[in-house]
Amino acid sequence: MSRDPKRMPPGSAPTRPTLAEQVGAKASRKLKARRDGTPGVWFGLGMMGLIGWSVAVPTLLGAGLGLWLDQRYPGGRSWTLALLVGGLAIGCLNAWHWVSREDQAIHDEHEDTDA
């Protein structure tokens, strides 16, 4: 059982974990690493592709909708350009949200293994 320095009474110094706690933590990390495995090169390439598609799809959809609107309702404004930029912004926000969620999951996993 690990000692939480936040729950210790005031004035008492936090103690180092015992040898049994250190060995238990290392063993649980090793078992988790064997169970999960390390992501390889293909995993990284897949992630880059996923992020690329999350930006490209909204951008292309915005451009397609803009082209359709420009053909259907001609006017002084370019719907194609406006919706292309809007789709790009939505795609970038989508990618940023997904990457930050994955980063948070990685940090949570490291905190769980350290505890």
Backbone as CSV, one residue per row, in Angstrom:
resi,resn,N_x,N_y,N_z,CA_x,CA_y,CA_z,C_x,C_y,C_z
1,MET,0.842,-1.167,0.000,0.000,0.000,0.000,0.888,1.230,0.000
2,SER,0.680,2.125,-0.936,1.548,3.301,-1.027,1.075,4.382,-0.070
3,ARG,2.038,5.160,0.367,1.721,6.235,1.295,1.476,7.500,0.506
4,ASP,0.385,8.188,0.816,0.042,9.431,0.136,0.525,10.587,0.999
5,PRO,1.486,11.398,0.505,2.000,12.495,1.332,0.943,13.537,1.650
6,LYS,-0.134,13.622,0.874,-1.181,14.602,1.138,-2.009,14.216,2.363
7,ARG,-2.072,12.933,2.665,-2.893,12.464,3.787,-2.111,12.314,5.082
8,MET,-0.851,12.653,5.062,-0.037,12.503,6.267,-0.316,13.670,7.210
9,PRO,-0.209,13.441,8.490,-0.434,14.522,9.450,0.612,15.614,9.284
10,PRO,0.230,16.856,9.587,1.190,17.953,9.470,2.376,17.740,10.388
11,GLY,3.553,18.103,9.896,4.756,17.989,10.704,5.494,16.688,10.495
12,SER,4.874,15.674,9.911,5.580,14.420,9.681,6.128,14.416,8.260
13,ALA,7.327,13.953,8.116,7.983,13.939,6.809,7.525,12.716,6.017
14,PRO,7.319,12.881,4.695,6.944,11.718,3.894,8.107,10.733,3.831
15,THR,7.795,9.466,3.930,8.832,8.436,3.909,8.925,7.836,2.518
16,ARG,10.065,7.270,2.250,10.261,6.628,0.959,9.502,5.305,0.932
17,PRO,9.085,4.861,-0.269,8.385,3.589,-0.350,9.307,2.445,0.070
18,THR,8.721,1.441,0.638,9.500,0.294,1.078,9.969,-0.504,-0.130
19,LEU,10.883,-1.421,0.118,11.404,-2.257,-0.956,10.287,-3.090,-1.578
20,ALA,9.391,-3.595,-0.760,8.279,-4.398,-1.282,7.373,-3.569,-2.188
21,GLU,7.132,-2.314,-1.832,6.305,-1.445,-2.673,6.995,-1.135,-3.998
22,GLN,8.304,-0.902,-3.956,9.049,-0.637,-5.178,9.049,-1.845,-6.104
23,VAL,9.265,-3.024,-5.540,9.275,-4.244,-6.345,7.884,-4.500,-6.916
24,GLY,6.851,-4.277,-6.132,5.484,-4.466,-6.613,5.141,-3.521,-7.755
25,ALA,5.573,-2.266,-7.654,5.309,-1.288,-8.714,6.037,-1.666,-9.994
26,LYS,7.300,-2.097,-9.868,8.056,-2.504,-11.053,7.443,-3.739,-11.695
27,ALA,7.002,-4.674,-10.884,6.396,-5.893,-11.428,5.092,-5.581,-12.150
28,SER,4.287,-4.693,-11.593,3.025,-4.352,-12.264,3.276,-3.602,-13.563
29,ARG,4.304,-2.725,-13.602,4.652,-2.041,-14.853,5.133,-3.031,-15.910
30,LYS,5.935,-4.010,-15.482,6.450,-5.000,-16.429,5.324,-5.867,-16.978
31,LEU,4.395,-6.275,-16.128,3.253,-7.072,-16.594,2.374,-6.273,-17.550
32,LYS,2.168,-4.997,-17.253,1.353,-4.156,-18.144,2.037,-3.969,-19.478
33,ALA,3.368,-3.795,-19.487,4.106,-3.631,-20.744,4.041,-4.905,-21.581
34,ARG,4.115,-6.058,-20.944,3.992,-7.315,-21.690,2.596,-7.488,-22.264
35,ARG,1.608,-7.112,-21.488,0.215,-7.273,-21.927,-0.115,-6.311,-23.069
36,ASP,0.290,-5.052,-22.949,-0.060,-4.045,-23.947,0.892,-4.046,-25.136
37,GLY,2.139,-4.341,-24.923,3.119,-4.273,-26.002,3.458,-2.833,-26.331
38,THR,4.524,-2.656,-27.077,4.915,-1.312,-27.488,4.399,-1.064,-28.896
39,PRO,3.852,0.114,-29.138,3.374,0.418,-30.488,4.544,0.503,-31.461
40,GLY,4.343,-0.023,-32.641,5.405,-0.050,-33.631,5.292,1.094,-34.627
41,VAL,6.048,0.957,-35.702,6.085,1.972,-36.745,4.731,2.087,-37.427
42,TRP,4.072,0.962,-37.666,2.782,0.993,-38.354,1.736,1.721,-37.528
43,PHE,1.817,1.599,-36.216,0.895,2.313,-35.336,1.081,3.828,-35.500
44,GLY,2.334,4.276,-35.531,2.613,5.703,-35.709,2.161,6.213,-37.063
45,LEU,2.396,5.427,-38.117,1.945,5.829,-39.446,0.423,5.873,-39.517
46,GLY,-0.219,4.926,-38.860,-1.680,4.935,-38.820,-2.222,6.158,-38.112
47,MET,-1.569,6.569,-37.034,-1.999,7.763,-36.313,-1.836,9.015,-37.164
48,MET,-0.712,9.097,-37.886,-0.524,10.263,-38.767,-1.587,10.281,-39.857
49,GLY,-1.909,9.116,-40.391,-2.945,9.047,-41.416,-4.300,9.441,-40.876
50,LEU,-4.594,8.992,-39.672,-5.876,9.324,-39.053,-6.011,10.826,-38.823
51,ILE,-4.941,11.441,-38.359,-4.968,12.884,-38.139,-5.082,13.621,-39.476
52,GLY,-4.373,13.136,-40.491,-4.464,13.754,-41.811,-5.865,13.686,-42.387
53,TRP,-6.513,12.532,-42.250,-7.881,12.401,-42.758,-8.852,13.255,-41.958
54,SER,-8.594,13.413,-40.660,-9.512,14.230,-39.860,-9.450,15.701,-40.257
55,VAL,-8.365,16.124,-40.914,-8.273,17.489,-41.434,-8.754,17.542,-42.884
56,ALA,-8.385,16.542,-43.677,-8.682,16.569,-45.112,-10.171,16.424,-45.415
57,VAL,-10.860,15.549,-44.703,-12.275,15.286,-45.012,-13.144,16.538,-44.821
58,PRO,-13.092,17.235,-43.676,-13.908,18.454,-43.555,-13.517,19.539,-44.557
59,THR,-12.231,19.620,-44.890,-11.793,20.611,-45.874,-12.397,20.314,-47.244
60,LEU,-12.334,19.063,-47.673,-12.899,18.687,-48.972,-14.421,18.806,-48.985
61,LEU,-15.056,18.460,-47.885,-16.512,18.622,-47.815,-16.906,20.097,-47.909
62,GLY,-16.166,20.952,-47.238,-16.435,22.389,-47.314,-16.231,22.924,-48.725
63,ALA,-15.157,22.489,-49.387,-14.906,22.942,-50.757,-15.993,22.426,-51.702
64,GLY,-16.402,21.170,-51.526,-17.463,20.611,-52.379,-18.782,21.332,-52.194
65,LEU,-19.143,21.605,-50.956,-20.377,22.336,-50.683,-20.289,23.761,-51.238
66,GLY,-19.110,24.373,-51.120,-18.914,25.716,-51.660,-19.050,25.744,-53.175
67,LEU,-18.481,24.747,-53.854,-18.629,24.669,-55.308,-20.095,24.514,-55.705
68,TRP,-20.802,23.673,-54.990,-22.221,23.456,-55.281,-23.018,24.749,-55.075
69,LEU,-22.732,25.455,-53.984,-23.434,26.715,-53.722,-23.090,27.782,-54.763
70,ASP,-21.812,27.839,-55.184,-21.425,28.821,-56.211,-22.106,28.538,-57.551
71,GLN,-22.291,27.258,-57.887,-22.981,26.927,-59.137,-24.473,27.181,-59.027
72,ARG,-25.040,26.892,-57.878,-26.479,27.012,-57.675,-26.915,28.467,-57.500
73,TYR,-26.147,29.221,-56.721,-26.486,30.618,-56.405,-25.292,31.516,-56.731
74,PRO,-25.084,31.888,-57.990,-23.940,32.758,-58.326,-24.118,34.139,-57.700
75,GLY,-23.023,34.687,-57.260,-23.072,36.007,-56.629,-21.681,36.582,-56.518
76,GLY,-21.564,37.649,-55.760,-20.289,38.324,-55.594,-19.354,37.626,-54.628
77,ARG,-19.883,36.771,-53.792,-19.054,36.085,-52.792,-18.674,34.698,-53.289
78,SER,-17.519,34.266,-52.877,-17.061,32.921,-53.230,-17.337,31.982,-52.056
79,TRP,-18.388,31.196,-52.202,-18.706,30.222,-51.160,-17.630,29.152,-51.087
80,THR,-17.019,28.851,-52.212,-15.987,27.811,-52.232,-14.839,28.170,-51.303
81,LEU,-14.347,29.386,-51.433,-13.217,29.802,-50.597,-13.612,29.882,-49.128
82,ALA,-14.775,30.442,-48.852,-15.212,30.592,-47.459,-15.405,29.235,-46.794
83,LEU,-16.067,28.314,-47.487,-16.316,27.003,-46.881,-15.072,26.121,-46.874
84,LEU,-14.139,26.353,-47.789,-12.855,25.652,-47.753,-12.100,26.022,-46.480
85,VAL,-12.039,27.319,-46.186,-11.356,27.788,-44.975,-12.105,27.313,-43.725
86,GLY,-13.439,27.362,-43.775,-14.222,26.876,-42.635,-14.011,25.389,-42.394
87,GLY,-13.983,24.601,-43.465,-13.730,23.164,-43.325,-12.343,22.884,-42.795
88,LEU,-11.366,23.669,-43.245,-10.001,23.511,-42.742,-9.934,23.823,-41.250
89,ALA,-10.618,24.887,-40.837,-10.618,25.244,-39.407,-11.281,24.151,-38.578
90,ILE,-12.398,23.625,-39.048,-13.082,22.547,-38.319,-12.200,21.304,-38.258
91,GLY,-11.527,20.982,-39.378,-10.631,19.828,-39.393,-9.471,19.974,-38.436
92,CYS,-8.883,21.170,-38.389,-7.765,21.400,-37.466,-8.221,21.322,-36.012
93,LEU,-9.391,21.871,-35.704,-9.922,21.765,-34.339,-10.209,20.311,-33.978
94,ASN,-10.738,19.564,-34.933,-11.014,18.148,-34.709,-9.717,17.391,-34.424
95,ALA,-8.683,17.626,-35.218,-7.398,16.956,-35.007,-6.792,17.367,-33.666
96,TRP,-6.862,18.658,-33.343,-6.315,19.121,-32.065,-7.031,18.462,-30.897
97,HIS,-8.353,18.364,-30.982,-9.125,17.734,-29.913,-8.740,16.266,-29.766
98,TRP,-8.606,15.564,-30.871,-8.283,14.136,-30.824,-6.889,13.918,-30.257
99,VAL,-5.906,14.712,-30.692,-4.535,14.574,-30.205,-4.451,14.913,-28.717
100,SER,-5.159,15.939,-28.278,-5.115,16.289,-26.852,-5.775,15.214,-26.001
101,ARG,-6.829,14.582,-26.524,-7.465,13.487,-25.791,-6.520,12.282,-25.673
102,GLU,-5.796,11.955,-26.742,-4.824,10.863,-26.693,-3.670,11.200,-25.753
103,ASP,-3.214,12.447,-25.768,-2.138,12.873,-24.879,-2.573,12.760,-23.419
104,GLN,-3.819,13.145,-23.139,-4.336,13.032,-21.773,-4.415,11.577,-21.343
105,ALA,-4.816,10.695,-22.262,-4.885,9.271,-21.936,-3.499,8.712,-21.629
106,ILE,-2.492,9.157,-22.370,-1.126,8.698,-22.113,-0.645,9.185,-20.754
107,HIS,-0.920,10.461,-20.426,-0.504,10.991,-19.118,-1.244,10.287,-17.982
108,ASP,-2.514,9.997,-18.158,-3.270,9.280,-17.126,-2.710,7.882,-16.927
109,GLU,-2.307,7.234,-18.013,-1.748,5.888,-17.925,-0.420,5.917,-17.176
110,HIS,0.401,6.940,-17.443,1.690,7.046,-16.725,1.460,7.329,-15.251
111,GLU,0.456,8.122,-14.908,0.172,8.398,-13.501,-0.315,7.133,-12.794
112,ASP,-1.083,6.316,-13.499,-1.569,5.072,-12.905,-0.432,4.108,-12.640
113,THR,0.546,4.040,-13.532,1.664,3.121,-13.324,2.618,3.629,-12.267
114,ASP,2.702,4.946,-12.087,3.603,5.499,-11.072,3.030,5.395,-9.672
115,ALA,1.719,5.336,-9.570,1.080,5.316,-8.242,1.213,3.967,-7.579
